[in-house]
Amino acid sequence: MATFAIGDVQGCHDALQRLIQHIRFDPTKDRLWFVGDLVNRGPDSLGVLRYIRSLGPSVRVVLGNHDIFLLAVSEGVVTLRPKDTIGDVLEAGDRLDLIDWLRHQPLHYREGSFFMIHAGLLPQWTTQDAAQLASEVETALQGDGFRSFLQSLFHEPVVTWSPSLTGTLRLVTVARVLTRLRTCTPSGKMSEFSGRPEETPLGYQPWFSIPGRKSTDTTLITGHWAALNLHIESNLLAIDSGCVWGRQLTAVRLEDRTVFQVDGLARH
């Protein structure tokens, strides 16, 4: 039995299938953990969702920002942008089942010494804090009022996290951290920066580099930051290696940290 953590697929179904063959995945005994952003920007989001859902209990998924964007589009909360490639999901005959399955995936997954989220954690959060906060958002997203939550997530102004936040603003801020964080200040103020780490704006740092970060007792598994590329530390597996941008799709076998990669989407 082996467990493989896989980086942002983003609709690259062909690359995912080649990676599955490369790691010799056996669904009867192995498991796949996906760090989110299953869909969008690649050519076959529908194929990716159908395949991952078909694997049943051998899969663990956490939601990424593109997955939540798909949920929001499906509810009419936001509209498609020119670069979005999730129309195949929205037009599929099984779209309601796929959307419902996606909506019921968590924002965090913890097992043993590993803690998986899509983007990152604020420096003042322990993994216990993050698990509790993520659970609050999951309850909102999976409940009857999920459309109202999505409306707030995409249209409320951005605020800096504070433990005193309550209600929808608290949930929205937590969701933005878990699915969008790349760089922040030591006090937890996020930036919109998405470039290379060495170009991080003055006053900000990669979230995992901030001194005194309280989540160093666990190995965090993340994606989201394609410009970071594959980045492995003793307590961090950041595995978005830019598949949809023509680089690689990555899997890491968690038992021994062996890295497996296949080429991503060809860009012309």
C-alpha positions as CSV (number, residue, x, y, z in Angstrom):
1,M,0.0,0.0,0.0
2,A,1.2,3.5,-0.9
3,T,-0.2,7.0,-0.6
4,F,0.6,9.5,-3.3
5,A,0.0,13.3,-2.9
6,I,-0.7,14.9,-6.3
7,G,-0.3,18.5,-7.2
8,D,-2.7,20.8,-9.0
9,V,-4.2,19.0,-12.0
10,Q,-6.3,21.9,-13.4
11,G,-8.1,19.9,-16.0
12,C,-5.0,18.2,-17.4
13,H,-6.6,14.8,-17.7
14,D,-4.0,13.3,-20.1
15,A,-1.1,14.3,-17.8
16,L,-3.0,12.8,-14.8
17,Q,-3.5,9.5,-16.6
18,R,0.2,9.4,-17.5
19,L,1.2,10.1,-13.9
20,I,-1.2,7.4,-12.7
21,Q,0.6,4.9,-15.0
22,H,4.0,6.2,-13.9
23,I,3.4,5.6,-10.2
24,R,1.7,2.2,-11.0
25,F,-1.3,3.2,-9.0
26,D,-3.4,0.2,-7.8
27,P,-6.9,1.4,-6.6
28,T,-7.4,-1.7,-4.7
29,K,-4.6,-0.9,-2.2
30,D,-3.0,2.5,-3.0
31,R,-4.4,5.9,-2.3
32,L,-4.3,9.3,-4.0
33,W,-4.4,12.6,-2.2
34,F,-5.2,15.7,-4.3
35,V,-4.2,19.2,-3.1
36,G,-7.1,20.9,-4.9
37,D,-7.5,22.8,-8.2
38,L,-8.7,19.7,-10.0
39,V,-10.3,21.9,-12.6
40,N,-9.8,25.0,-14.9
41,R,-7.3,26.3,-17.3
42,G,-6.6,22.8,-18.7
43,P,-8.5,21.1,-21.6
44,D,-10.5,18.4,-19.8
45,S,-11.8,19.4,-16.4
46,L,-14.8,17.1,-16.9
47,G,-12.6,14.1,-17.5
48,V,-10.6,14.9,-14.4
49,L,-13.6,15.2,-12.2
50,R,-15.2,12.0,-13.5
51,Y,-12.1,10.0,-13.1
52,I,-11.2,11.2,-9.5
53,R,-14.8,10.7,-8.4
54,S,-14.9,7.2,-9.8
55,L,-12.0,6.2,-7.5
56,G,-14.3,6.3,-4.5
57,P,-12.6,5.7,-1.1
58,S,-9.1,5.4,-2.5
59,V,-9.1,9.2,-3.0
60,R,-8.8,12.2,-0.7
61,V,-9.4,15.7,-2.1
62,V,-9.2,19.2,-0.6
63,L,-10.8,22.1,-2.4
64,G,-8.8,24.7,-4.2
65,N,-9.7,28.2,-5.4
66,H,-10.5,27.0,-8.9
67,D,-12.8,24.2,-7.6
68,I,-14.7,26.7,-5.5
69,F,-14.9,29.1,-8.5
70,L,-16.6,26.2,-10.4
71,L,-19.1,25.9,-7.6
72,A,-19.7,29.7,-7.7
73,V,-20.2,29.7,-11.5
74,S,-22.6,26.8,-11.3
75,E,-24.7,28.8,-8.8
76,G,-24.7,32.0,-10.9
77,V,-22.6,33.8,-8.3
78,V,-19.9,34.7,-10.8
79,T,-19.5,34.5,-14.5
80,L,-16.9,32.7,-16.7
81,R,-13.8,34.7,-17.7
82,P,-12.0,34.3,-21.0
83,K,-9.4,32.0,-19.7
84,D,-11.7,29.6,-17.8
85,T,-12.1,26.1,-19.3
86,I,-14.9,24.6,-17.1
87,G,-17.7,24.9,-19.6
88,D,-17.4,21.1,-20.3
89,V,-18.4,20.5,-16.6
90,L,-21.3,23.0,-16.7
91,E,-22.7,21.5,-19.8
92,A,-22.3,17.8,-18.8
93,G,-25.3,15.6,-18.3
94,D,-23.9,14.5,-14.9
95,R,-23.0,18.1,-13.9
96,L,-25.3,18.1,-10.9
97,D,-23.8,14.9,-9.4
98,L,-20.3,16.2,-10.1
99,I,-21.0,19.6,-8.5
100,D,-22.7,18.0,-5.5
101,W,-19.7,15.7,-5.0
102,L,-17.3,18.6,-5.3
103,R,-19.2,20.7,-2.9
104,H,-19.0,18.0,-0.2
105,Q,-15.2,17.7,-0.4
106,P,-13.3,19.3,2.6
107,L,-10.8,22.2,2.7
108,H,-8.4,20.2,4.9
109,Y,-7.4,16.6,5.5
110,R,-5.4,15.3,8.3
111,E,-3.9,11.8,8.7
112,G,-1.0,10.8,10.9
113,S,1.8,13.4,10.6
114,F,0.4,15.0,7.4
115,F,-2.0,17.9,7.1
116,M,-3.2,18.8,3.6
117,I,-4.7,22.1,2.5
118,H,-4.7,23.8,-0.9
119,A,-2.7,27.0,-0.3
120,G,-1.2,27.6,3.1
121,L,-1.7,28.6,6.8
122,L,-1.3,31.9,8.5
123,P,1.8,32.0,10.8
124,Q,-0.3,32.4,13.9
125,W,-2.4,29.3,13.2
126,T,-1.6,25.9,14.6
127,T,-2.8,22.9,12.6
128,Q,-5.4,22.4,15.3
129,D,-6.6,26.0,14.8
130,A,-6.6,25.4,11.0
131,A,-8.6,22.2,11.3
132,Q,-11.3,23.8,13.4
133,L,-11.5,26.9,11.2
134,A,-11.6,24.8,8.0
135,S,-14.4,22.7,9.5
136,E,-16.5,25.8,10.1
137,V,-16.2,26.7,6.4
138,E,-16.9,23.2,5.3
139,T,-20.2,23.2,7.3
140,A,-21.2,26.4,5.5
141,L,-20.2,25.2,2.1
142,Q,-22.0,21.8,2.5
143,G,-25.1,23.3,4.1
144,D,-28.3,24.7,2.7
145,G,-27.0,28.3,2.8
146,F,-23.9,27.5,0.6
147,R,-25.0,29.9,-2.2
148,S,-25.1,32.8,0.2
149,F,-21.6,31.8,1.5
150,L,-20.2,31.7,-2.1
151,Q,-21.8,35.1,-2.8
152,S,-19.9,36.6,0.1
153,L,-16.7,34.8,-0.7
154,F,-16.5,36.3,-4.2
155,H,-18.0,39.8,-3.5
156,E,-17.1,40.8,0.1
157,P,-14.0,43.0,0.5
158,V,-10.8,41.3,1.7
159,V,-10.0,41.8,5.4
160,T,-7.0,40.6,7.5
161,W,-7.7,37.6,9.7
162,S,-8.4,38.2,13.4
163,P,-9.7,35.7,15.9
164,S,-12.4,38.3,16.7
165,L,-14.0,38.0,13.3
166,T,-17.5,36.4,13.4
167,G,-20.2,35.2,11.0
168,T,-19.8,35.2,7.3
169,L,-16.8,37.5,7.3
170,R,-14.9,35.0,9.5
171,L,-15.8,32.1,7.2
172,V,-14.9,34.0,4.1
173,T,-11.5,35.1,5.5
174,V,-10.7,31.6,6.5
175,A,-11.6,30.2,3.1
176,R,-9.5,32.8,1.3
177,V,-6.5,31.9,3.5
178,L,-6.8,28.1,2.9
179,T,-7.3,28.4,-0.8
180,R,-5.4,31.6,-1.9
181,L,-2.5,32.3,0.5
182,R,1.0,32.6,-1.0
183,T,2.7,35.4,0.9
184,C,1.8,37.4,4.0
185,T,3.2,39.6,6.7
186,P,4.2,38.2,10.1
187,S,0.9,39.5,11.4
188,G,-1.1,37.6,8.8
189,K,-1.9,40.2,6.2
190,M,-2.2,38.5,2.8
191,S,-1.0,39.8,-0.5
192,E,-2.3,39.1,-4.0
193,F,1.2,38.3,-5.2
194,S,1.5,35.1,-7.4
195,G,5.0,35.4,-8.9
196,R,8.3,33.8,-7.9
197,P,9.3,33.8,-4.2
198,E,12.4,35.9,-4.8
199,E,10.1,38.7,-6.2
200,T,7.8,38.8,-3.1
201,P,6.8,42.4,-2.3
202,L,8.6,44.3,0.4
203,G,7.2,43.5,3.9
204,Y,5.8,40.1,2.8
205,Q,7.2,36.7,2.9
206,P,6.3,33.2,1.6
207,W,3.8,32.0,4.3
208,F,6.0,29.0,5.2
209,S,9.1,31.1,5.7
210,I,7.8,33.4,8.4
211,P,9.8,32.9,11.6
212,G,7.8,31.5,14.5
213,R,5.2,29.9,12.3
214,K,3.1,27.7,14.6
215,S,2.4,24.8,12.2
216,T,5.9,23.4,12.0
217,D,5.1,20.3,14.1
218,T,3.3,18.7,11.1
219,T,4.2,18.0,7.5
220,L,2.0,20.3,5.4
221,I,1.0,19.3,1.9
222,T,0.0,22.2,-0.3
223,G,-0.3,23.3,-3.9
224,H,-1.6,26.6,-5.4
225,W,1.7,28.4,-6.0
226,A,2.8,27.3,-9.5
227,A,5.7,29.9,-9.6
228,L,7.1,28.3,-6.5
229,N,7.4,25.0,-8.4
230,L,8.1,21.8,-6.4
231,H,9.4,22.9,-3.0
232,I,10.2,20.3,-0.3
233,E,11.3,21.0,3.3
234,S,11.3,18.8,6.4
235,N,7.8,19.9,7.2
236,L,6.5,21.0,3.9
237,L,5.6,19.4,0.6
238,A,4.5,22.2,-1.8
239,I,3.8,20.2,-5.0
240,D,2.2,22.5,-7.6
241,S,4.8,22.2,-10.3
242,G,2.9,24.1,-13.0
243,C,1.4,21.3,-15.0
244,V,-1.1,23.5,-16.8
245,W,1.7,26.0,-17.6
246,G,3.7,23.4,-19.5
247,R,5.9,22.2,-16.7
248,Q,5.2,19.0,-14.7
249,L,2.5,17.2,-12.8
250,T,4.0,15.9,-9.5
251,A,3.2,13.0,-7.2
252,V,5.0,12.4,-3.9
253,R,4.9,9.0,-2.3
254,L,4.4,9.9,1.3
255,E,5.9,6.8,2.8
256,D,9.4,7.7,1.6
257,R,9.0,11.1,-0.2
258,T,9.9,9.7,-3.6
259,V,9.0,12.2,-6.3
260,F,7.4,11.2,-9.5
261,Q,6.7,13.6,-12.4
262,V,5.3,13.7,-15.9
263,D,5.4,16.5,-18.4
264,G,2.4,18.8,-18.3
265,L,0.3,20.6,-20.9
266,A,2.3,21.5,-24.0
267,R,2.2,25.2,-24.7
268,H,2.7,26.6,-28.2
